[in-house]
């Protein structure tokens, strides 16, 4: 199972809560990235969430 890394200079104040079943993890990761204004990069050993450059 990969690690999840959040690259963000300041702590986030927004929370997302999900109640899911039988949903592919890739879809959940994409939704989290979209809702949080981040991009998700899939590395060999980790998922990295970083801010989207303006």
Phi, psi and omega in degrees: 000131182285159173276161175242127183237130177252120176258105180208131184292330180231153182298143179281146178251358183260138177240143175241134179236131181233147171233100189233152170212142180057042177242131180299140182301324180298324178291318178298316179298317178298318178296316179299317179296315180298312182292330183265000180070034182239173171243145181251124178248133181261109176266181181292325184238004184201155168260130183244121176258120179227156181299148176280128179291133178282000000 
